[in-house]
């Protein structure tokens, strides 16, 4: 007898299944495409915080999740025997002008309180050479809260860990027990059909994987781009945000522009070969926050969707609050994330 059926084997579905299994529940996962078939099978994997100001429930939730991530992925690694590519190596950002420099220094002060002394945001002189983005002012922001992982490796590690706990990922099957719908873009599109206003939609992203080994270095955020030095000796760069698109899984000239911009912003990457090009549609809820909780008017059914660009960073905390709801009927979901508010 199954306690929980998880529909969807992306990052939300897999992490929710994992936490439920670790708490003793019997779980089945159903996804016709298999693990990471949607946007969770990407290449970037930036786990980066919101700026430490104008604090709200979404930023607090993400902070808690980022602080939980190291232990979460350590436990997955221990059971699976596979490396998800997680490392909390921090992030560097260039400072554009004097106004941005003043603001960055103000944020360094607010971070001391808002980040609870568990992470720091500082403003430093940029090194003249090395792994550093071009900075017009000669200053960079460094935070040690940002982390990274390899999306495909982390999905594979979760699937292996679940398998070792006796959970299979099925291509089809019937719902049994409580059902959690973590079905990404198709799930949002299905919700749109039954409502007078849009619940959410897919937003296409494009990214590339470069042949350059900077493992262990901080990620860079420059010119609106994430530059992620993975632990396998590659560097991921991305991504676009395209609300209108014909083919969600096809790359085009917009990715060529990203590659050129990255090479201009990070001199060390100017001659790095492109190993892989990736494109996919990511689920964006109307509120831009994850949609979590009971599915109204559908007893026994729940939704976890809308991870968009922050799904991997939010996933550990999402998994725990959804397990609280599913297994203990305890609702710790922030009001702004509640499914009912989006429907």
Backbone torsions as a table, in degrees:
resi	resn	phi	psi	omega
1	UNK	NA	129.2	-178.3
2	UNK	-95.5	133.9	177.6
3	UNK	-82.7	-39.4	-173.6
4	UNK	-133.3	130.5	168.6
5	UNK	-106.6	125.1	177.3
6	UNK	-106.4	119.4	175.7
7	UNK	-96.6	107.9	-179.2
8	UNK	119.1	123.8	-179.1
9	UNK	-113.5	39.5	169.1
10	UNK	-88.4	-167.4	-173.1
11	UNK	-64.4	-38.4	178.2
12	UNK	-67.0	-48.8	-178.4
13	UNK	-60.6	-45.0	-177.7
14	UNK	-67.5	-42.2	-178.2
15	UNK	-70.8	-36.9	176.2
16	UNK	-63.8	-44.6	177.4
17	UNK	-59.3	-41.5	-178.0
18	UNK	-62.9	-48.1	-178.9
19	UNK	-65.7	-39.9	178.6
20	UNK	-62.6	-43.5	178.6
21	UNK	-63.5	-42.8	-179.8
22	UNK	-64.5	-22.2	176.6
23	UNK	-92.2	6.1	173.4
24	UNK	101.2	2.0	-179.4
25	UNK	-79.3	153.3	172.0
26	UNK	-94.6	124.8	-168.9
27	UNK	-129.0	143.5	166.3
28	UNK	-125.4	146.7	179.8
29	UNK	-119.5	133.6	-179.9
30	UNK	-125.8	123.0	176.4
31	UNK	-155.1	116.0	-178.0
32	UNK	-62.7	-23.5	-179.2
33	UNK	-91.7	-12.0	-177.0
34	UNK	85.5	179.8	-176.2
35	UNK	-61.4	132.2	174.7
36	UNK	65.7	27.4	-178.0
37	UNK	-70.5	-24.2	179.7
38	UNK	-97.2	-140.0	-175.3
39	UNK	-68.7	-16.2	177.7
40	UNK	-70.6	-8.8	176.8
41	UNK	-93.7	25.0	-178.7
42	UNK	-78.1	-163.6	-174.1
43	UNK	-126.1	-9.3	-169.6
44	UNK	-81.2	-72.2	175.4
45	UNK	77.0	36.8	176.3
46	UNK	-82.9	122.8	175.8
47	UNK	-108.6	86.5	-171.2
48	UNK	-120.2	142.3	-177.4
49	UNK	-82.4	164.0	167.0
50	UNK	-71.6	160.0	178.0
51	UNK	-64.7	145.5	-176.3
52	UNK	-81.1	73.8	176.0
53	UNK	-163.2	168.0	179.3
54	UNK	45.8	55.1	-169.5
55	UNK	-65.4	142.7	178.1
56	UNK	-150.1	179.8	-175.5
57	UNK	-63.5	-36.9	-179.7
58	UNK	-64.6	-44.2	-179.6
59	UNK	-67.5	-38.8	178.6
60	UNK	-65.5	-40.6	178.9
61	UNK	-62.5	-45.6	-179.6
62	UNK	-65.4	-38.9	176.7
63	UNK	-58.1	-48.6	179.4
64	UNK	-58.8	-41.5	-178.7
65	UNK	-65.5	-43.0	178.7
66	UNK	-63.5	-36.4	178.8
67	UNK	-72.5	-24.5	177.9
68	UNK	-81.1	-19.1	-165.1
69	UNK	-61.7	-40.9	-175.4
70	UNK	-61.0	-47.5	178.8
71	UNK	-66.9	-40.4	-180.0
72	UNK	-56.8	-52.4	-175.9
73	UNK	-73.7	-25.6	174.3
74	UNK	-64.4	-41.3	179.2
75	UNK	-67.4	-39.7	176.9
76	UNK	-63.0	-42.7	179.0
77	UNK	-61.8	-42.9	-177.7
78	UNK	-61.9	-42.2	-178.0
79	UNK	-78.0	-41.0	-175.0
80	UNK	-79.9	-29.5	-172.2
81	UNK	74.6	11.4	-180.0
82	UNK	-120.0	146.2	-177.3
83	UNK	-90.1	119.4	176.8
84	UNK	-78.8	-2.6	179.5
85	UNK	77.0	24.9	-178.1
86	UNK	-83.3	137.3	170.4
87	UNK	-157.3	135.0	175.6
88	UNK	-93.3	82.4	-173.7
89	UNK	-104.1	2.9	175.2
90	UNK	82.1	-173.0	-174.3
91	UNK	-150.2	145.8	173.4
92	UNK	-117.3	138.8	176.5
93	UNK	-134.3	135.7	176.4
94	UNK	-72.1	155.6	177.0
95	UNK	-107.2	122.5	-167.1
96	UNK	-76.6	-39.1	-174.6
97	UNK	-157.7	-177.6	-176.2
98	UNK	-65.5	-35.6	177.7
99	UNK	-64.3	-42.0	177.9
100	UNK	-66.6	-32.5	178.3
101	UNK	-66.5	-43.8	177.2
102	UNK	-61.0	-44.5	-179.5
103	UNK	-64.6	-41.0	179.5
104	UNK	-61.7	-39.0	179.2
105	UNK	-70.1	-34.6	174.7
106	UNK	-64.1	-41.7	179.3
107	UNK	-65.9	-30.3	176.0
108	UNK	-61.0	-35.5	178.8
109	UNK	-74.3	-44.3	-179.4
110	UNK	-67.5	-29.0	178.5
111	UNK	-62.6	-30.0	-179.3
112	UNK	-59.5	-35.8	179.1
113	UNK	-89.7	-51.0	-172.9
114	UNK	-66.7	-32.5	179.2
115	UNK	-91.9	10.4	167.9
116	UNK	61.0	23.4	-179.5
117	UNK	71.7	8.8	-177.7
118	UNK	-100.4	-1.9	176.9
119	UNK	-159.4	159.9	-176.5
120	UNK	-128.3	152.3	173.8
121	UNK	-126.4	120.5	-176.6
122	UNK	-134.5	160.3	177.7
123	UNK	-115.6	126.1	-172.3
124	UNK	-134.1	157.1	169.5
125	UNK	-65.6	133.5	179.8
126	UNK	-75.5	134.8	173.2
127	UNK	-59.1	151.5	-177.7
128	UNK	-70.4	-33.6	-177.8
129	UNK	-137.8	175.0	175.9
130	UNK	99.0	-159.3	-176.1
131	UNK	-79.6	84.2	-176.7
132	UNK	-154.4	140.4	177.7
133	UNK	-76.5	152.1	172.5
134	UNK	-59.7	131.2	-178.6
135	UNK	-127.3	120.1	-178.5
136	UNK	-59.0	-31.6	-177.3
137	UNK	-93.1	-13.4	-173.7
138	UNK	83.2	7.7	178.1
139	UNK	-116.7	150.7	175.1
140	UNK	-132.8	153.5	171.1
141	UNK	-94.8	132.1	175.2
142	UNK	-121.9	127.6	170.1
143	UNK	-123.4	148.9	179.9
144	UNK	-109.4	19.4	174.2
145	UNK	-91.8	-34.0	-178.1
146	UNK	-61.3	141.7	177.9
147	UNK	-136.1	175.1	177.3
148	UNK	-145.2	157.9	170.8
149	UNK	-148.6	168.2	177.2
150	UNK	-95.6	113.3	-174.4
151	UNK	-53.6	-47.7	-177.3
152	UNK	-66.7	-39.5	178.7
153	UNK	-68.1	-37.4	-178.8
154	UNK	-70.3	-39.3	175.7
155	UNK	-62.8	-42.9	178.6
156	UNK	-63.7	-40.6	179.1
157	UNK	-64.8	-41.0	177.6
158	UNK	-63.8	-44.6	179.7
159	UNK	-60.9	-40.5	178.9
160	UNK	-67.8	-42.5	178.8
161	UNK	-62.1	-42.3	178.2
162	UNK	-64.5	-40.8	177.8
163	UNK	-59.8	-40.2	179.8
164	UNK	-71.8	-15.0	173.3
165	UNK	-94.3	5.7	177.4
166	UNK	89.9	14.4	-178.3
167	UNK	-104.3	125.3	175.9
168	UNK	-101.4	152.8	174.4
169	UNK	-103.6	109.9	-174.0
170	UNK	-93.5	150.8	176.3
171	UNK	-81.7	-20.4	179.8
172	UNK	-158.4	163.2	179.6
173	UNK	161.0	171.0	-179.6
174	UNK	-94.4	149.3	175.4
175	UNK	-67.4	142.0	175.7
176	UNK	-143.6	136.9	-176.4
177	UNK	70.7	-155.2	176.0
178	UNK	-74.3	143.8	-175.8
179	UNK	-119.0	127.3	177.5
180	UNK	-109.0	125.5	-178.5
181	UNK	-99.4	104.0	178.9
182	UNK	-118.9	62.0	-165.8
183	UNK	-105.5	15.0	170.2
184	UNK	58.9	-140.9	-175.3
185	UNK	-58.9	-45.9	177.5
186	UNK	-58.6	-35.0	178.3
187	UNK	-66.5	-40.4	177.5
188	UNK	-66.1	-40.5	179.4
189	UNK	-63.8	-38.2	177.4
190	UNK	-66.0	-38.5	177.6
191	UNK	-66.4	-35.8	179.1
192	UNK	-59.5	-34.9	-175.1
193	UNK	-64.2	-26.4	-176.4
194	UNK	-101.9	12.7	-175.3
195	UNK	-134.0	154.6	-176.8
196	UNK	-77.3	-16.3	176.5
197	UNK	-131.9	160.3	-175.6
198	UNK	-68.9	128.9	176.8
199	UNK	-83.2	-38.6	-179.4
200	UNK	-178.7	177.2	-177.9
201	UNK	-160.5	168.9	174.2
202	UNK	-83.6	141.4	173.5
203	UNK	-122.3	119.2	-175.1
204	UNK	-72.5	139.5	173.2
205	UNK	-126.9	146.6	175.6
206	UNK	-124.5	143.7	-177.5
207	UNK	-150.8	165.7	179.6
208	UNK	-138.2	157.0	176.9
209	UNK	-116.9	124.5	-177.0
210	UNK	-107.3	152.5	179.6
211	UNK	-89.3	87.0	178.5
212	UNK	-155.4	130.6	-173.7
213	UNK	-100.9	105.9	173.0
214	UNK	-131.5	35.7	-175.5
215	UNK	-56.0	136.5	-179.2
216	UNK	91.1	-12.3	179.7
217	UNK	-79.4	159.5	177.0
218	UNK	-68.5	152.9	171.8
219	UNK	-72.4	159.0	178.7
220	UNK	-117.1	144.0	170.6
221	UNK	-125.3	109.0	-171.3
222	UNK	-145.5	135.8	178.1
223	UNK	54.6	35.3	179.7
224	UNK	75.1	10.7	-176.0
225	UNK	-114.5	143.8	171.4
226	UNK	-92.5	130.4	178.1
227	UNK	-122.2	110.4	-165.9
228	UNK	-117.2	109.4	178.7
229	UNK	-83.3	96.6	-177.0
230	UNK	-70.5	158.7	-178.0
231	UNK	-75.7	-4.4	176.4
232	UNK	-93.9	8.6	177.3
233	UNK	87.0	18.6	174.3
234	UNK	-117.3	165.8	175.3
235	UNK	-125.3	123.0	176.7
236	UNK	-95.2	142.6	176.5
237	UNK	-133.2	141.8	178.6
238	UNK	168.6	176.7	1.2
239	UNK	-146.7	172.7	177.9
240	UNK	-81.6	168.7	171.0
241	UNK	-132.3	101.1	-174.3
242	UNK	-116.6	111.8	179.4
243	UNK	-79.6	-26.0	177.3
244	UNK	-115.2	128.0	-178.3
245	UNK	-159.6	153.3	179.3
246	UNK	-95.6	-43.0	-176.8
247	UNK	-125.6	106.4	-175.0
248	UNK	-66.5	-22.6	-175.5
249	UNK	-106.3	16.8	-179.3
250	UNK	-114.1	134.0	175.8
251	UNK	-89.3	160.7	-178.0
252	UNK	-152.7	-157.7	-176.0
253	UNK	-63.7	-23.4	177.3
254	UNK	-63.2	-34.3	177.1
255	UNK	-71.5	-36.3	175.5
256	UNK	-59.0	-39.6	177.7
257	UNK	-63.7	-40.5	178.6
258	UNK	-62.1	-44.2	179.7
259	UNK	-61.3	-44.9	179.4
260	UNK	-63.9	-44.0	179.6
261	UNK	-61.9	-40.1	-179.9
262	UNK	-65.6	-42.5	-179.4
263	UNK	-65.3	-31.7	176.5
264	UNK	-74.3	-35.6	-175.9
265	UNK	-81.7	-27.1	-178.0
266	UNK	-126.7	93.1	-172.7
267	UNK	-54.4	-32.8	-177.7
268	UNK	-63.1	-17.8	-176.9
269	UNK	-98.2	7.1	-173.0
270	UNK	-61.5	-30.8	-178.1
271	UNK	-112.1	12.1	-178.7
272	UNK	-72.9	130.3	-179.7
273	UNK	-73.3	147.7	176.2
274	UNK	-84.9	118.9	-179.8
275	UNK	-89.6	-33.2	-174.2
276	UNK	-155.6	144.1	172.9
277	UNK	-115.9	136.5	-176.4
278	UNK	-134.2	144.7	171.9
279	UNK	-145.3	147.3	178.4
280	UNK	-169.5	158.7	179.1
281	UNK	-95.3	127.5	-178.2
282	UNK	-103.7	142.3	-175.1
283	UNK	-79.1	116.0	179.9
284	UNK	-115.4	115.1	174.5
285	UNK	-73.2	157.9	-178.1
286	UNK	-56.3	-36.4	-178.2
287	UNK	-77.9	-10.7	-173.3
288	UNK	71.2	-6.4	175.2
289	UNK	-97.3	157.7	174.5
290	UNK	-58.7	147.4	174.5
291	UNK	-99.9	116.4	-174.6
292	UNK	-134.0	142.3	170.6
293	UNK	128.7	-166.9	179.2
294	UNK	-61.0	142.8	171.3
295	UNK	-86.2	110.0	-175.9
296	UNK	-54.5	138.3	177.8
297	UNK	67.1	11.9	175.6
298	UNK	-130.2	82.9	-178.9
299	UNK	-55.5	136.2	178.0
300	UNK	82.8	1.1	180.0
301	UNK	-117.3	143.7	-174.7
302	UNK	-137.3	159.3	-179.2
303	UNK	-126.3	138.2	169.1
304	UNK	-137.3	104.6	-172.2
305	UNK	-151.6	175.9	174.1
306	UNK	79.4	31.8	179.6
307	UNK	-66.7	-29.7	178.8
308	UNK	47.9	-122.9	-175.8
309	UNK	-86.2	-9.6	-172.0
310	UNK	-117.5	17.3	-176.2
311	UNK	-58.6	-46.3	-178.1
312	UNK	-68.2	-37.0	178.5
313	UNK	-69.4	-35.4	-179.0
314	UNK	-82.1	-20.2	-167.0
315	UNK	-56.0	-44.8	-179.6
316	UNK	-58.0	-44.9	179.9
317	UNK	-71.2	-40.8	175.9
318	UNK	-55.7	-45.4	-177.8
319	UNK	-61.4	-40.2	-177.5
320	UNK	-73.0	-41.1	-179.7
321	UNK	-70.8	-32.1	176.6
322	UNK	-71.6	-36.1	175.1
323	UNK	-65.3	-38.7	175.2
324	UNK	-57.0	-44.1	-177.2
325	UNK	-70.8	-45.0	-176.2
326	UNK	-69.7	-41.4	-170.9
327	UNK	-98.8	-26.3	-175.5
328	UNK	-122.5	-0.5	-176.9
329	UNK	54.6	37.2	-179.5
330	UNK	-111.8	118.6	-173.6
331	UNK	-100.5	106.0	177.8
332	UNK	-114.2	22.9	-177.7
333	UNK	-81.8	128.8	177.1
334	UNK	-57.8	147.7	-177.4
335	UNK	-55.1	-39.9	-177.5
336	UNK	-69.3	-12.9	179.6
337	UNK	-97.8	-11.5	-171.0
338	UNK	-63.7	134.1	-177.6
339	UNK	-55.6	-42.2	-176.2
340	UNK	-57.8	-29.7	-179.0
341	UNK	-72.3	-19.7	-177.3
342	UNK	-99.6	-13.5	-176.0
343	UNK	-96.9	NA	NA
